[in-house]
Amino acid sequence: MGVSAGRFEIAKAGVGVLAEAFPLETVQAILAATGREGKRKRLLPASMMVYYVIALGLFVGVGCREVLRRLLDGAIWIWPNAVRVATESAITQARQRLGSIPIEKLYEEVVVPIAKKITRGAWYRAWRVVSVDGFILDVAESDENVKAFGRPGSSRGKSAYPQVRVVGFLENGTHVFFGAEMDRCDVGEITIAKRILSKLRKNMLCLADRNFLCYPLWQQAVATGAKLVWRAKLQLVIPKIRKLSDGSYLAKIYPSPKHRRADREGILVRLVDYRIDGFRENYRLVTNILDPAQAPALELAQLYSERWTIETAIDELKTHLRGSKVVLRSKLPDLVRQDVFGLLLAHYGVRFVMHDAALSEDIAADELSFVHTLRVVHRKLPWFVSFPPSAA
């Protein structure tokens, strides 16, 4: 359960910091770099449409004209010629002119790990804790979306809607979902994960579920210099070499059974087997931290439980921001990409506020309520783009 307004008011921590999360100067630079800044003045200018796409992520279940009205309330002086209640057709045309590339570029540039050394729950020893995982989203029914993203099968035939798959990293201490990429629903998580592993850094420790552990992905992740603690499937054969002082084992993983039998191309790892009291299931962790003194087996077992943080963040995206049964609104694939990255930017904006509030109160971000913060942001939406006149 998160802390509500009873403990302190998030707005006092400064919902205005959302303007810091998405600086107007950064938006304008990205529009210029992508050639989307516009050659002439329009009633729905490109800079406004960037913030509008983020606002759509905050108000997924609200009509597009109403979202525009809420965005411009109190901020009309930033875009004095903007139409306060444009037609849906005009809004769609403005979104199409903007395209998805500037929104994706904004996400890539802005949404990065933000934990400071004093951020509670963000670190294990010297390493920044992150997790990798994926999820799927339903998108609007259209021939274009089905062709672009596919429709997964089900026991009763085809599913109701086309779907997209998103895979990314979570900074555990702040719930910032960074480095994400999206693709068709029939593209596997491992395939997408291969494209984003370069986001890992040497000061990171990455947690992953058993579906991610395979030789090629592990080899690629180790090459980044990051530390890894990934769960392994129990049926995966991992030959033990010798037992270590904390009860873990040095072991090796191989590309194939043939390589294992010939002891060729094996990667040295450390194996941690354990069981949680009260549960029958056995757990097996593989790590590239080979020295037990740097990360004892018991601590790694406790640390792995934090992987579930990414499930909470995905729930924030899919249930609290999007709505549990809400389908992303756009029927054109490029606008679907806009929707997805707008949703990720909106989530980052809320989490940016929460991290700022947690630091000001010297508490962990997990002690705050995502739902309460989202409600505050909804009420304070004009602050979302609240820049001083000199910056316009």
C-alpha positions in Angstrom: 0.0 0.0 0.0 1.3 3.4 -0.9 1.3 6.5 1.3 -1.7 8.8 0.5 -2.1 12.5 1.0 -2.5 11.9 4.7 1.3 11.7 5.2 2.2 14.5 2.9 0.8 16.2 -0.2 2.7 15.2 -3.3 1.8 18.5 -4.9 3.9 20.2 -2.2 6.9 18.2 -3.6 6.3 20.0 -6.8 4.1 18.5 -9.6 5.8 21.3 -11.5 8.9 19.0 -11.8 7.0 17.3 -14.6 8.2 20.3 -16.7 11.7 19.3 -15.7 11.0 15.7 -16.9 10.2 16.9 -20.4 12.0 20.2 -21.0 10.5 22.3 -23.8 14.1 22.9 -25.1 14.6 19.2 -25.4 11.3 18.7 -27.2 12.1 21.5 -29.6 15.6 20.1 -30.3 14.2 16.7 -31.1 11.5 18.2 -33.4 14.3 20.1 -35.3 16.5 17.0 -35.5 13.7 14.9 -36.9 12.4 17.5 -39.3 9.0 17.8 -37.5 9.1 21.3 -36.1 6.9 22.6 -38.9 7.7 25.2 -41.6 4.7 27.4 -40.8 2.6 28.3 -37.8 -0.3 25.9 -37.2 -3.3 25.9 -34.9 -2.0 22.7 -33.5 1.8 23.2 -33.4 4.2 20.2 -33.2 5.6 21.1 -29.8 2.1 21.1 -28.3 1.3 17.8 -30.0 4.3 16.2 -28.3 2.8 17.1 -24.9 -0.6 16.2 -26.1 0.6 12.6 -26.9 2.0 12.3 -23.4 -1.3 13.6 -22.0 -3.1 10.9 -24.0 -1.0 8.5 -22.0 -2.2 10.0 -18.8 -5.9 10.0 -19.9 -6.2 6.8 -22.0 -9.9 6.4 -21.4 -10.8 10.1 -22.1 -11.9 11.4 -25.5 -9.1 13.1 -27.6 -10.9 16.5 -27.7 -11.3 16.5 -23.9 -7.7 15.6 -23.4 -6.7 18.6 -25.6 -9.0 20.9 -23.5 -7.4 19.7 -20.3 -3.9 20.2 -21.7 -4.6 23.8 -22.7 -6.4 24.8 -19.5 -4.0 27.3 -17.9 -1.4 26.8 -20.6 -3.0 28.5 -23.5 -0.4 31.3 -23.3 2.3 28.9 -24.3 0.6 28.2 -27.6 -1.7 31.3 -28.0 -2.9 30.3 -31.5 -3.8 26.7 -30.5 -7.4 25.6 -31.0 -8.8 24.8 -27.6 -11.3 22.3 -28.8 -10.2 21.2 -32.3 -12.1 18.6 -34.2 -11.1 15.0 -34.0 -10.1 15.1 -37.6 -7.8 18.1 -37.0 -6.2 16.3 -34.0 -5.6 13.1 -36.0 -4.0 15.1 -38.8 -1.8 16.9 -36.4 -0.7 13.6 -34.8 0.0 12.2 -38.3 2.2 15.2 -39.2 4.1 14.7 -35.9 4.5 10.9 -36.4 6.0 8.5 -33.9 9.7 9.2 -34.4 9.9 12.3 -32.3 8.0 10.6 -29.4 10.3 7.6 -29.6 13.4 9.9 -29.7 12.0 11.8 -26.6 11.6 8.5 -24.8 15.1 7.4 -25.7 16.7 10.6 -24.6 14.7 11.5 -21.5 13.7 8.2 -19.9 16.8 7.0 -18.2 17.6 5.7 -14.7 17.2 8.6 -12.3 18.1 7.1 -8.9 20.6 9.0 -6.9 23.0 7.5 -4.4 20.5 8.5 -1.6 17.5 6.9 -3.4 16.3 4.2 -1.1 15.8 0.7 -2.5 17.7 1.5 -5.7 21.0 -0.2 -5.0 22.5 -3.5 -4.0 25.9 -2.7 -2.6 27.7 -0.7 -5.4 25.2 -1.8 -8.1 22.1 -0.1 -9.5 19.4 -2.8 -9.5 17.4 -3.1 -12.7 15.1 -5.8 -14.0 14.2 -6.9 -17.6 10.8 -8.1 -18.7 8.0 -7.6 -21.2 4.3 -7.3 -21.6 1.6 -7.0 -24.4 -1.0 -4.4 -25.1 -4.2 -4.6 -27.0 -4.5 -2.1 -29.8 -7.5 -0.9 -31.8 -9.1 -3.2 -34.4 -8.1 -2.3 -38.0 -6.8 -4.0 -41.0 -3.6 -1.9 -40.8 -3.0 -2.8 -37.2 -3.5 -6.5 -37.8 -1.1 -6.4 -40.7 1.5 -4.4 -38.7 1.3 -6.1 -35.3 -0.5 -9.4 -35.7 -3.2 -11.0 -33.7 -2.3 -13.9 -31.4 -4.2 -17.1 -31.5 -6.3 -18.5 -28.7 -8.1 -21.7 -27.7 -11.2 -20.3 -29.4 -9.6 -19.0 -32.5 -8.1 -15.6 -32.9 -7.9 -13.1 -30.0 -10.3 -10.1 -30.0 -7.7 -7.5 -30.8 -4.3 -7.0 -32.5 -1.5 -6.8 -29.9 2.0 -5.3 -29.6 4.8 -6.6 -27.4 7.0 -4.3 -25.3 10.2 -5.3 -23.6 12.3 -3.0 -21.5 14.3 -2.5 -18.2 13.0 -1.2 -14.9 15.1 0.7 -12.4 13.8 -1.1 -9.4 14.2 1.8 -6.9 12.2 4.3 -8.9 10.0 2.2 -11.2 11.4 4.0 -14.2 10.8 1.8 -17.3 13.7 2.6 -19.6 15.3 1.3 -22.8 12.0 -0.3 -24.0 11.3 -1.4 -27.6 8.1 -2.6 -29.1 7.3 -5.1 -31.9 4.7 -7.4 -33.2 3.0 -9.7 -30.8 4.5 -12.8 -32.5 8.1 -11.5 -31.9 9.5 -13.2 -28.7 10.7 -11.4 -25.7 14.3 -12.8 -26.1 14.4 -11.4 -29.7 13.5 -7.9 -28.5 15.7 -8.2 -25.4 18.7 -8.8 -27.7 18.1 -5.3 -29.2 18.1 -3.5 -25.9 20.9 -5.2 -23.8 23.2 -2.4 -24.8 21.3 -0.2 -22.3 23.0 -2.2 -19.5 26.0 -0.5 -17.8 28.9 -1.7 -15.7 27.4 -0.2 -12.5 24.1 -2.2 -13.0 22.9 -5.5 -11.6 20.2 -7.0 -13.8 17.5 -9.4 -12.6 15.6 -11.6 -15.0 13.1 -14.4 -15.0 13.8 -17.9 -16.2 12.4 -17.3 -19.6 15.3 -15.1 -20.5 18.2 -17.4 -19.5 19.7 -18.8 -22.7 23.4 -19.0 -23.7 23.3 -16.3 -26.5 21.4 -13.7 -24.4 23.6 -14.4 -21.3 26.8 -14.1 -23.4 25.6 -10.8 -24.8 24.5 -9.4 -21.4 27.8 -10.4 -19.8 29.7 -8.5 -22.5 28.1 -5.2 -21.3 30.0 -5.5 -18.0 26.8 -5.5 -16.0 26.3 -8.0 -13.2 23.5 -10.5 -13.7 21.3 -12.5 -11.4 18.9 -14.5 -13.6 16.7 -17.4 -12.7 17.2 -20.7 -14.5 14.7 -23.4 -15.4 15.2 -26.4 -13.2 15.5 -28.7 -16.2 18.4 -26.7 -17.7 21.5 -28.8 -17.3 24.2 -26.7 -15.6 27.2 -28.8 -14.6 28.6 -27.9 -11.2 32.4 -27.6 -10.8 32.9 -27.1 -7.1 31.0 -25.9 -4.0 31.8 -22.5 -2.5 31.9 -21.3 1.1 28.4 -19.9 1.1 26.8 -23.0 -0.4 26.7 -21.8 -3.9 28.6 -23.5 -6.8 30.9 -22.6 -9.5 29.4 -24.0 -12.7 29.3 -23.6 -16.5 26.6 -23.0 -19.1 27.1 -24.1 -22.7 25.6 -23.3 -26.1 24.3 -26.9 -26.6 24.5 -30.4 -25.1 27.2 -31.2 -27.7 29.4 -28.3 -26.5 28.7 -29.4 -22.9 29.9 -33.0 -23.6 33.1 -31.6 -25.2 33.5 -28.9 -22.6 33.8 -26.3 -25.3 32.8 -22.6 -25.2 31.4 -22.9 -21.6 30.9 -19.7 -19.6 31.9 -19.8 -16.0 29.0 -18.8 -13.7 27.9 -19.2 -10.1 24.9 -21.3 -9.2 22.6 -20.6 -6.2 19.9 -23.2 -5.4 17.4 -22.4 -2.7 13.8 -22.9 -1.5 11.6 -20.3 0.3 10.1 -21.5 3.6 6.5 -22.4 3.2 6.8 -23.0 -0.6 7.5 -26.2 -2.4 9.0 -24.6 -5.5 12.8 -24.8 -5.9 14.7 -21.7 -7.2 17.9 -21.7 -9.2 19.8 -18.5 -9.8 22.7 -18.0 -12.2 25.1 -15.0 -11.6 28.3 -13.8 -13.1 29.4 -12.5 -9.6 31.8 -15.4 -9.0 33.1 -14.3 -5.6 30.7 -15.1 -2.7 32.3 -12.3 -0.7 30.9 -9.7 -3.2 27.4 -11.2 -3.1 26.6 -14.0 -0.7 24.1 -16.6 -1.8 21.5 -15.6 0.9 21.7 -12.0 -0.2 21.2 -12.9 -3.8 18.2 -15.0 -3.0 16.7 -12.1 -1.1 17.6 -9.7 -3.9 15.9 -11.8 -6.5 12.6 -11.3 -4.8 12.8 -7.7 -6.0 12.3 -8.8 -9.6 8.6 -8.7 -8.8 8.9 -4.9 -8.8 8.8 -4.9 -12.5 5.4 -6.8 -12.4 4.1 -3.9 -10.2 5.4 -1.3 -12.7 3.8 -3.2 -15.6 0.5 -3.2 -13.6 0.9 0.6 -13.2 1.1 0.9 -17.0 -1.5 -1.6 -18.0 -4.1 -1.1 -15.2 -3.8 2.3 -13.6 -2.6 4.4 -16.6 -4.2 2.5 -19.5 -7.1 0.9 -17.7 -7.5 -2.9 -17.2 -9.8 -3.4 -20.3 -9.0 -0.3 -22.3 -7.7 -0.8 -25.9 -5.1 1.8 -27.2 -7.1 4.1 -29.3 -5.3 4.5 -32.7 -6.2 2.5 -35.8 -3.0 3.5 -37.7 0.2 1.7 -36.9 2.4 4.8 -36.7 -0.1 6.3 -34.2 -0.1 3.1 -32.2 3.6 3.6 -31.8 2.8 7.1 -30.7 0.3 5.7 -28.2 2.7 3.2 -26.7 5.6 5.5 -26.2 3.3 8.3 -25.0 2.1 5.8 -22.4 5.7 5.1 -21.4 6.5 8.8 -21.2 3.4 9.4 -19.1 4.4 6.6 -16.7 7.9 8.2 -16.4 6.4 11.6 -15.7 4.4 10.2 -12.8 7.4 8.3 -11.5 9.6 11.3 -11.9 7.3 13.2 -9.5 7.2 10.3 -7.1 11.0 10.1 -7.0 11.3 13.8 -6.3 8.7 13.5 -3.5 10.4 10.5 -2.0 13.7 12.3 -1.9 12.2 15.3 -0.2 10.7 13.1 2.5 13.6 10.7 2.7 11.5 7.7 2.1 11.5 4.9 -0.5 9.3 5.5 -3.6 7.5 2.2 -2.8 6.0 4.0 0.2 4.1 6.3 -2.1 0.9 5.6 -3.9 1.1 5.5 -7.7 -2.7 5.9 -7.9 -2.7 9.0 -5.6 0.1 10.6 -7.5 -1.7 10.0 -10.8 -4.8 11.7 -9.4 -2.7 14.7 -8.4 -1.1 14.9 -11.8 -4.6 14.7 -13.4 -5.7 17.7 -11.3 -2.5 19.6 -12.0 -2.2 18.9 -15.7 -1.6 22.5 -16.8 1.6 22.3 -14.6 2.6 19.5 -16.9 3.8 22.1 -19.4 4.1 25.0 -17.0 7.1 26.9 -18.4 8.0 30.5 -17.7 7.0 32.8 -20.6 10.7 33.4 -21.5 11.1 29.7 -22.4 8.2 29.6 -24.9 
